[in-house]
Amino acid sequence: MNIPSLYDPCWTVALLDSWRLEGCSLGTRMLVARLRVQVRNVPASMPEAVALLHGYFNTNPAVRDDLPDVIRRAA
């Protein structure tokens, strides 16, 4: 699966939604959970959170199998 653009709304939806990431690696689940809390507490941090999540998948080929689960409803 290709990594969507940083500006694709799927990243924002993934951080605003609350679906469980049961099939994902522990690292992915921890990062998404932390970013969701960050965005919930400080909504203005969304651009930074999206950039971190996008960068995580962009620089870690080993976790790219988690990508469909993270953005499954957002795409």
Summary of the structure (lengths in Angstrom):
residues: 75
radius of gyration: 11.0
end to end distance: 11.8
largest distance: 31.1
contacts: 183
relative contact order: 0.26
helix: 67%
strand: 0%
